[in-house]
Amino acid sequence: MHCPAKINLYLRVLGRRTDGYHELVTVMQPLSLGDRLTVTLGGDTLSFVCDHPDVPQGPENLVWRAAQGFQEETGIRVAARLELEKRIPVAAGLGGGSSDAAGALQALNLLYGSPLKGPRLHSLACRLGADVPFFLGRGPAVGRGIGTELSPLSLPPYNYLLVNPGVALSTRWVYENLDLDGLSEAPLPQSWDPEHPEHWVENDLGEVAVRRFPELAELQARLREAGAVTQSVSGSGPTVFGIFATWEAAREAARVLRRSFPGWLAATQGLTGLETDNARERRLWMT
């Protein structure tokens, strides 16, 4: 199963809620870049393995928690082996862990005869994390509330170049250092013009990330110099993305940056939600 990464094209924090979470509006698009999850039924117990040394393989992992949550919600004793091949960087602002959890929920639900219908599956995903419900869908969406109130959105398959310098930046730290008093009071966009993302791409959390690591601003400048139509930080960072007019332009910018940038880098394409399963990973270039 393809578990796609995502980009936060727009992320506006509106304030802190009484429950401690933050009210926000975000526009997200899944990507051809993704992890691969294989679920095989059989055996006596639940087991989980991952090829990435930094990914926990016990109960603290979201895939494991998703399988346990499915078991508790349905009453079905899960006997399966879950194998995860990581391609999305860990803690990168690209939603990899949340996507893997959503993939586990969908795979187990399908293999066990779909006992969880839409609302129950969505509710379980919400309990696992704010980004998990988004990955139950196939295409772009606007997220409201804490990000779990989702509305489908039509966007083209944007051509992205992603760069990640490998610095450690936790989502919790970013939110804790967000200046709530300084949040913009400008009106929210009335629409998301798909032909001109440069008019609305922005990220309140990205400003915090850049204050902590100024090199993220330098990477955005390099993407702009390489021809990006617009650029920003995804989620809480530290991954920076640029949107390019064509796939060839994104690939060429990737080759140019690779000569001097030693960190993680990938050219990838946004998913529209209309792709066949075989086409979801079609456009991806990594070194």
Secondary structure, 3 states (H helix, E strand, C coil): CEEEEEEEEEEEEEEECCCCCEEEEEEEEEEEEEEEEEEEECCCCEEEEECCCCCCCCCCCHHHHHHHHHHHHHCCCCCEEEEEECCCCCCCCCCHHHHHHHHHHHHHHHHCCCCCCHHHHHHHHHHHCCCCHHHHCCCCEEEEECCCEEEECCCCCCEEEEEECCCCCCHHHHHHCCCHHHCCCCCCCCCCCCCCHHHCCEEHHHHHHHHHCCHHHHHHHHHHHCCCCEEEECCCCCCEEEEECCHHHHHHHHHHHHCCCCCEEEEEEECCCCCCHHHCCCCEEEC
